[in-house]
Amino acid sequence: MKKFASLLIAGSALIGCAGLAHAEAEKDAKAISYSFEGPFGKFDKAQLQRGYKVYQTVCANCHSMKFVAFRNLADRGGPGFTDAQVKALAATFKVSETDSKGDTKDRDGMASDYFPSPALATIAGLGAIPPDLSLITKAREGWHGTFNQLLNNVGGPQYVYSLLTGYEDPPKGVAPIEGKYYNPYFTSGVWISMPPQLTDGLVKYDDDTKPTVDQMAKDVSAFLAWTAEPKMEERKQTGLEVLVYLLILAGLLYAVKRKIWAAIH
């Protein structure tokens, strides 16, 4: 009888754990679309400029972007900033530089400088080191399973969008964790150290676009897709040119084959 009771208790515990795991199950990224998807897709320059503003206003307070220089903002296929705009943007930052005597001085940023990283004191209270965002959309799959990811095209931008818009109250029966926030789209579990970052009207856009949470999340995720693959448009164009060349070559080879073998047949 005691053995049966022990088995019953163990079974109940397993069912309870399974129910809790189900309640805290991670979710796949939301299936939203972007202008740069598909073989003919291109980045929306206006969206990239808005995304840059969201990154600098919100994300740059904690997240670095060490592989991106200010001059890249004027590159072909990018946000479309002019050289003058890039110089003006860079000059709003202070960059520490050590001279030949070993003295460190601050100077105005230049177009050749890389995006400055936030001070460690700014992020010390988060309990976790925020990841660098330069390649974040290449490092996150968005959907679980390569076949599903293939069918749904890219995945990283959708993941970033879903994470920023996916904060929820914990499901019923799930106790909150101090210093953590419930987000079922987080790739490392459902509890994340980063609190919700976006609120309606947080960023003032230069165009007439309304800065809702949804819009800002789309814009910054598109911008991060560009930073992860700034040569995407050139790659697609080169790929299409190669395909056209191969089709023409295949047609010429077929015509030559027909010409050579015509006399034999």
DRENDO-1510 file (C-alpha; in Angstrom, 1 decimal, always signed):
<recs>
REC; n; res; u; v; w
REC; 1; MET; +0.0; +0.0; +0.0 .
REC; 2; LYS; +2.8; +2.4; +0.9 .
REC; 3; LYS; +4.6; +1.5; -2.4 .
REC; 4; PHE; +1.4; +2.3; -4.3 .
REC; 5; ALA; +1.1; +5.7; -2.5 .
REC; 6; SER; +4.7; +6.6; -3.3 .
REC; 7; LEU; +4.1; +5.8; -7.0 .
REC; 8; LEU; +1.0; +7.9; -7.0 .
REC; 9; ILE; +2.8; +10.8; -5.4 .
REC; 10; ALA; +5.7; +10.5; -7.9 .
REC; 11; GLY; +3.3; +10.3; -10.8 .
REC; 12; SER; +1.4; +13.4; -9.6 .
REC; 13; ALA; +4.7; +15.3; -9.3 .
REC; 14; LEU; +5.7; +14.4; -12.9 .
REC; 15; ILE; +2.3; +15.5; -14.2 .
REC; 16; GLY; +2.6; +18.8; -12.3 .
REC; 17; CYS; +6.1; +19.4; -13.7 .
REC; 18; ALA; +4.9; +18.6; -17.2 .
REC; 19; GLY; +2.0; +21.0; -16.8 .
REC; 20; LEU; +4.4; +23.7; -15.5 .
REC; 21; ALA; +6.8; +23.1; -18.5 .
REC; 22; HIS; +3.8; +23.3; -20.8 .
REC; 23; ALA; +2.7; +26.6; -19.2 .
REC; 24; GLU; +6.2; +28.0; -19.7 .
REC; 25; ALA; +6.7; +26.7; -23.2 .
REC; 26; GLU; +8.6; +28.9; -25.6 .
REC; 27; LYS; +6.9; +30.2; -28.7 .
REC; 28; ASP; +8.1; +30.4; -32.2 .
REC; 29; ALA; +8.7; +33.9; -33.6 .
REC; 30; LYS; +5.7; +35.8; -35.0 .
REC; 31; ALA; +5.3; +35.5; -38.8 .
REC; 32; ILE; +5.7; +39.1; -40.0 .
REC; 33; SER; +7.1; +40.0; -43.3 .
REC; 34; TYR; +9.8; +42.5; -44.4 .
REC; 35; SER; +10.6; +44.3; -47.7 .
REC; 36; PHE; +14.0; +42.5; -47.9 .
REC; 37; GLU; +12.6; +39.0; -48.0 .
REC; 38; GLY; +12.8; +36.8; -51.1 .
REC; 39; PRO; +15.3; +36.8; -54.0 .
REC; 40; PHE; +14.1; +40.3; -55.2 .
REC; 41; GLY; +13.7; +41.9; -51.7 .
REC; 42; LYS; +15.4; +45.1; -50.8 .
REC; 43; PHE; +15.8; +47.1; -47.6 .
REC; 44; ASP; +13.5; +50.0; -47.1 .
REC; 45; LYS; +15.9; +52.9; -46.5 .
REC; 46; ALA; +13.3; +55.0; -44.6 .
REC; 47; GLN; +12.7; +52.0; -42.3 .
REC; 48; LEU; +16.4; +51.5; -41.7 .
REC; 49; GLN; +16.8; +55.2; -40.8 .
REC; 50; ARG; +14.0; +54.9; -38.3 .
REC; 51; GLY; +15.5; +51.6; -37.0 .
REC; 52; TYR; +18.8; +53.4; -36.4 .
REC; 53; LYS; +17.1; +56.0; -34.4 .
REC; 54; VAL; +15.4; +53.4; -32.2 .
REC; 55; TYR; +18.7; +51.6; -31.7 .
REC; 56; GLN; +20.5; +54.7; -30.7 .
REC; 57; THR; +17.7; +55.9; -28.4 .
REC; 58; VAL; +16.8; +52.6; -26.8 .
REC; 59; CYS; +19.2; +49.7; -27.5 .
REC; 60; ALA; +22.5; +51.5; -27.5 .
REC; 61; ASN; +22.1; +52.3; -23.7 .
REC; 62; CYS; +23.0; +48.6; -23.0 .
REC; 63; HIS; +23.9; +46.8; -26.2 .
REC; 64; SER; +27.1; +47.3; -28.2 .
REC; 65; MET; +27.4; +47.1; -32.0 .
REC; 66; LYS; +31.2; +46.8; -32.4 .
REC; 67; PHE; +31.3; +45.6; -36.0 .
REC; 68; VAL; +29.5; +48.6; -37.5 .
REC; 69; ALA; +31.2; +51.9; -38.3 .
REC; 70; PHE; +29.3; +55.2; -38.8 .
REC; 71; ARG; +30.6; +55.3; -42.4 .
REC; 72; ASN; +28.6; +52.1; -43.1 .
REC; 73; LEU; +25.4; +54.2; -42.7 .
REC; 74; ALA; +26.2; +55.7; -46.1 .
REC; 75; ASP; +27.1; +52.5; -47.9 .
REC; 76; ARG; +25.2; +51.3; -50.9 .
REC; 77; GLY; +22.2; +49.2; -49.9 .
REC; 78; GLY; +22.1; +50.7; -46.4 .
REC; 79; PRO; +20.0; +53.3; -44.7 .
REC; 80; GLY; +20.9; +55.9; -47.3 .
REC; 81; PHE; +22.4; +58.6; -45.1 .
REC; 82; THR; +24.6; +61.1; -46.9 .
REC; 83; ASP; +28.2; +61.6; -46.0 .
REC; 84; ALA; +27.4; +64.9; -44.4 .
REC; 85; GLN; +24.7; +63.3; -42.3 .
REC; 86; VAL; +27.0; +60.5; -41.2 .
REC; 87; LYS; +29.7; +63.1; -40.1 .
REC; 88; ALA; +27.1; +65.0; -38.2 .
REC; 89; LEU; +25.8; +61.8; -36.5 .
REC; 90; ALA; +29.3; +60.6; -35.6 .
REC; 91; ALA; +30.2; +64.1; -34.1 .
REC; 92; THR; +27.4; +63.8; -31.5 .
REC; 93; PHE; +29.5; +61.0; -29.8 .
REC; 94; LYS; +32.6; +61.3; -27.8 .
REC; 95; VAL; +35.4; +58.9; -28.5 .
REC; 96; SER; +38.3; +58.2; -26.1 .
REC; 97; GLU; +41.7; +58.2; -27.8 .
REC; 98; THR; +45.2; +57.6; -26.4 .
REC; 99; ASP; +48.0; +59.7; -27.8 .
REC; 100; SER; +51.7; +58.8; -28.2 .
REC; 101; LYS; +52.4; +59.9; -24.6 .
REC; 102; GLY; +49.8; +57.5; -23.2 .
REC; 103; ASP; +47.3; +60.2; -22.2 .
REC; 104; THR; +43.7; +59.5; -22.9 .
REC; 105; LYS; +41.6; +62.3; -24.4 .
REC; 106; ASP; +38.0; +62.6; -25.6 .
REC; 107; ARG; +37.4; +63.8; -29.1 .
REC; 108; ASP; +34.3; +64.2; -31.3 .
REC; 109; GLY; +33.4; +61.0; -33.2 .
REC; 110; MET; +34.3; +60.7; -36.9 .
REC; 111; ALA; +32.7; +58.7; -39.7 .
REC; 112; SER; +35.5; +56.1; -39.5 .
REC; 113; ASP; +34.8; +55.3; -35.9 .
REC; 114; TYR; +32.8; +52.3; -34.9 .
REC; 115; PHE; +29.7; +52.6; -32.8 .
REC; 116; PRO; +30.7; +53.3; -29.2 .
REC; 117; SER; +29.9; +50.6; -26.6 .
REC; 118; PRO; +27.9; +51.5; -23.5 .
REC; 119; ALA; +29.8; +52.0; -20.2 .
REC; 120; LEU; +29.9; +48.8; -18.1 .
REC; 121; ALA; +28.5; +50.8; -15.2 .
REC; 122; THR; +25.3; +51.3; -17.2 .
REC; 123; ILE; +24.7; +47.6; -17.6 .
REC; 124; ALA; +26.1; +46.4; -14.3 .
REC; 125; GLY; +22.7; +46.2; -12.6 .
REC; 126; LEU; +21.0; +43.9; -15.2 .
REC; 127; GLY; +22.5; +40.7; -13.8 .
REC; 128; ALA; +23.5; +39.6; -17.3 .
REC; 129; ILE; +25.8; +40.9; -20.1 .
REC; 130; PRO; +23.6; +42.2; -23.0 .
REC; 131; PRO; +24.8; +40.6; -26.3 .
REC; 132; ASP; +26.4; +42.6; -29.1 .
REC; 133; LEU; +23.7; +43.3; -31.7 .
REC; 134; SER; +25.9; +43.6; -34.8 .
REC; 135; LEU; +25.0; +40.0; -35.9 .
REC; 136; ILE; +22.1; +39.2; -33.7 .
REC; 137; THR; +19.7; +38.4; -36.5 .
REC; 138; LYS; +22.1; +35.9; -37.9 .
REC; 139; ALA; +22.6; +34.3; -34.5 .
REC; 140; ARG; +18.8; +33.8; -33.8 .
REC; 141; GLU; +16.8; +31.4; -35.9 .
REC; 142; GLY; +13.3; +32.7; -35.1 .
REC; 143; TRP; +11.6; +29.4; -35.9 .
REC; 144; HIS; +12.6; +26.0; -34.5 .
REC; 145; GLY; +13.5; +23.5; -37.1 .
REC; 146; THR; +15.4; +24.2; -40.3 .
REC; 147; PHE; +12.6; +23.1; -42.7 .
REC; 148; ASN; +10.1; +25.4; -41.1 .
REC; 149; GLN; +12.7; +28.2; -41.1 .
REC; 150; LEU; +13.3; +27.5; -44.8 .
REC; 151; LEU; +9.6; +27.7; -45.6 .
REC; 152; ASN; +9.3; +31.0; -43.7 .
REC; 153; ASN; +12.4; +32.6; -45.2 .
REC; 154; VAL; +14.5; +34.6; -42.7 .
REC; 155; GLY; +14.0; +34.1; -39.0 .
REC; 156; GLY; +16.3; +36.4; -37.0 .
REC; 157; PRO; +14.4; +39.7; -37.6 .
REC; 158; GLN; +11.2; +38.1; -36.7 .
REC; 159; TYR; +12.8; +36.8; -33.5 .
REC; 160; VAL; +13.9; +40.3; -32.5 .
REC; 161; TYR; +10.5; +41.8; -33.3 .
REC; 162; SER; +8.8; +39.0; -31.3 .
REC; 163; LEU; +11.1; +39.4; -28.3 .
REC; 164; LEU; +10.5; +43.2; -28.1 .
REC; 165; THR; +6.7; +42.8; -28.4 .
REC; 166; GLY; +6.3; +39.5; -26.6 .
REC; 167; TYR; +6.4; +40.4; -22.9 .
REC; 168; GLU; +3.5; +38.8; -21.0 .
REC; 169; ASP; +2.2; +38.2; -17.5 .
REC; 170; PRO; +3.3; +34.7; -16.3 .
REC; 171; PRO; +0.7; +32.0; -16.9 .
REC; 172; LYS; -1.6; +31.1; -14.1 .
REC; 173; GLY; +0.2; +28.9; -11.6 .
REC; 174; VAL; +3.7; +30.2; -12.6 .
REC; 175; ALA; +5.4; +32.2; -9.8 .
REC; 176; PRO; +7.2; +35.3; -11.0 .
REC; 177; ILE; +11.0; +35.4; -10.6 .
REC; 178; GLU; +12.5; +38.5; -9.0 .
REC; 179; GLY; +14.5; +40.6; -11.5 .
REC; 180; LYS; +13.2; +38.5; -14.4 .
REC; 181; TYR; +10.5; +39.2; -17.0 .
REC; 182; TYR; +8.3; +36.6; -18.6 .
REC; 183; ASN; +8.8; +36.5; -22.4 .
REC; 184; PRO; +7.9; +33.2; -24.2 .
REC; 185; TYR; +9.8; +34.3; -27.3 .
REC; 186; PHE; +13.2; +34.4; -25.5 .
REC; 187; THR; +15.5; +31.8; -27.0 .
REC; 188; SER; +17.1; +30.9; -23.7 .
REC; 189; GLY; +14.0; +30.2; -21.8 .
REC; 190; VAL; +10.9; +32.2; -20.9 .
REC; 191; TRP; +12.5; +34.4; -18.3 .
REC; 192; ILE; +14.7; +37.3; -19.4 .
REC; 193; SER; +16.7; +39.9; -17.5 .
REC; 194; MET; +15.9; +42.8; -19.9 .
REC; 195; PRO; +12.7; +44.6; -19.0 .
REC; 196; PRO; +10.3; +45.8; -21.7 .
REC; 197; GLN; +12.0; +48.5; -23.6 .
REC; 198; LEU; +9.4; +50.0; -26.0 .
REC; 199; THR; +6.4; +52.2; -25.2 .
REC; 200; ASP; +4.2; +54.1; -27.6 .
REC; 201; GLY; +5.8; +57.5; -28.6 .
REC; 202; LEU; +9.2; +56.7; -27.0 .
REC; 203; VAL; +11.0; +57.8; -30.2 .
REC; 204; LYS; +10.2; +60.8; -32.3 .
REC; 205; TYR; +10.5; +59.9; -36.0 .
REC; 206; ASP; +11.6; +62.5; -38.5 .
REC; 207; ASP; +8.9; +61.4; -40.9 .
REC; 208; ASP; +5.2; +61.1; -40.4 .
REC; 209; THR; +5.4; +57.5; -39.2 .
REC; 210; LYS; +3.6; +56.9; -35.9 .
REC; 211; PRO; +6.1; +55.5; -33.3 .
REC; 212; THR; +4.0; +52.7; -31.9 .
REC; 213; VAL; +5.6; +49.7; -30.1 .
REC; 214; ASP; +4.8; +47.5; -33.1 .
REC; 215; GLN; +6.3; +50.0; -35.6 .
REC; 216; MET; +9.4; +50.6; -33.6 .
REC; 217; ALA; +10.0; +46.9; -33.1 .
REC; 218; LYS; +9.7; +46.3; -36.9 .
REC; 219; ASP; +12.0; +49.2; -37.7 .
REC; 220; VAL; +14.8; +48.3; -35.3 .
REC; 221; SER; +14.6; +44.6; -36.3 .
REC; 222; ALA; +14.9; +45.6; -39.9 .
REC; 223; PHE; +17.9; +47.8; -39.0 .
REC; 224; LEU; +19.6; +44.9; -37.2 .
REC; 225; ALA; +18.9; +42.7; -40.2 .
REC; 226; TRP; +20.9; +45.2; -42.3 .
REC; 227; THR; +23.8; +45.4; -39.8 .
REC; 228; ALA; +24.1; +41.6; -39.9 .
REC; 229; GLU; +24.1; +41.4; -43.7 .
REC; 230; PRO; +24.9; +44.9; -45.1 .
REC; 231; LYS; +25.8; +43.5; -48.5 .
REC; 232; MET; +22.6; +41.5; -48.9 .
REC; 233; GLU; +21.3; +43.5; -51.9 .
REC; 234; GLU; +24.6; +43.2; -53.7 .
REC; 235; ARG; +24.7; +39.5; -53.0 .
REC; 236; LYS; +21.2; +39.0; -54.4 .
REC; 237; GLN; +22.0; +41.0; -57.5 .
REC; 238; THR; +25.1; +39.0; -58.1 .
REC; 239; GLY; +23.2; +35.8; -57.6 .
REC; 240; LEU; +20.6; +36.8; -60.2 .
REC; 241; GLU; +23.3; +37.8; -62.7 .
REC; 242; VAL; +25.1; +34.5; -62.2 .
REC; 243; LEU; +21.8; +32.6; -62.8 .
REC; 244; VAL; +21.1; +34.5; -66.0 .
REC; 245; TYR; +24.7; +33.8; -67.2 .
REC; 246; LEU; +24.3; +30.1; -66.5 .
REC; 247; LEU; +21.0; +29.9; -68.3 .
REC; 248; ILE; +22.5; +31.6; -71.4 .
REC; 249; LEU; +25.5; +29.3; -71.2 .
REC; 250; ALA; +23.3; +26.2; -70.9 .
REC; 251; GLY; +21.3; +27.4; -74.0 .
REC; 252; LEU; +24.6; +27.9; -76.0 .
REC; 253; LEU; +25.9; +24.5; -75.0 .
REC; 254; TYR; +22.7; +22.8; -76.0 .
REC; 255; ALA; +22.8; +24.6; -79.4 .
REC; 256; VAL; +26.4; +23.5; -79.9 .
REC; 257; LYS; +25.5; +19.9; -79.0 .
REC; 258; ARG; +22.7; +19.9; -81.5 .
REC; 259; LYS; +24.9; +21.3; -84.2 .
REC; 260; ILE; +27.7; +18.8; -83.6 .
REC; 261; TRP; +25.5; +15.7; -83.4 .
REC; 262; ALA; +23.1; +16.7; -86.2 .
REC; 263; ALA; +25.3; +15.2; -88.9 .
REC; 264; ILE; +25.7; +11.9; -87.0 .
REC; 265; HIS; +22.0; +11.5; -86.5 .
</recs>
